[in-house]
């Protein structure tokens, strides 16, 4: 076996699991405190649910108590309304982690989430086609 470059023990060839230039890696369970579900209310965030900063969020003192990932999500939401999937991509975090962090932000009153309209409540396709045809006839 080879010694690793730090002299800390044996290393397996090609076992480096992250880029040295990327810096330290924080495991997802560390960001969520080991939780896999968002908050005690077990709210479920759809990937296309829209997240916005609440009109009357808690003050800066409460925000300073948040972790860096929470603050990053808040900054992204302040810039523009985003879906859960977009937040995950923009924050470069797994969707599961984003859902847990959003649950914290929702329960703390920092954000509001508008859930997508269920398919059963969407207008009938036939009606939409009639409207389009009527507009084209104008």
Order of alpha helices (4+ residues) and beta strands (2+ residues): beta-beta-alpha-beta-alpha-alpha-beta-alpha-alpha-beta-alpha
